[in-house]
């Protein structure tokens, strides 16, 4: 198929380009920076310079490529620009969906997040309500996620991949990146809050497999949601940091997510739990 991958040089996108090419697809990958075009070409893709906020430019890029599928992996988190990332989820997604619909694209696969559901008991599932309480920073971010997911659902076949916390090369959760710095400083506590993780390679593989999945929302997380009391001490140990501070308690929404639906359509993570993944990613 002809694939239009928006966000081809991000943490997931740069792994996804070669996966798609190896599977026999014709891949056009976007970047805002001409300096990154060589990375896309080296992975076998065709670089396209595109700014997702430039509505006319997005329409022009889609018309030129005439793809069968659009994969939306756009983020704006390199500098931890959370408000910018929310804007991109709203405006960038709107532009991509409208441009795709205008040329008859049938399928879109879009990146979302799994820690957005309301408080509850047990792991969150895809049909749980979203936490849209805009009086909190979390609620404001969830409103942007809902805009992305609702827009994707307008496609004839819209697929939303709700990823867990990404770790591995190119993410904040790798040996020399932001989270490691915070753990060395004692800024991340070992508490009761439950997190679902996913290795970035498994995230990319899920996007590849989603080319044949039915429309809908899928949690893409590993098999072992973990309390901070479990994962933070191991992370600290692997990078040689001091033991983390301990604090009991959690927010009721910090409960992890179930991957049963994705496993039900055949997806199997290469790293079933963060434990073996962390040891590979973080150990010297």
Beta strands, then each sheet from edge to edge (+ up, - down):
strand 1: 2-6
strand 2: 26-31
strand 3: 46-49
strand 4: 69-72
strand 5: 107-113
strand 6: 157-163
strand 7: 165-167
strand 8: 194-195
strand 9: 197-199
strand 10: 216-220
strand 11: 226-227
sheet 1: 3+ 2+ 1+ 4+ 5+ 6+ 10+
sheet 2: 7+ 9+
sheet 3: 8+ 11-
end
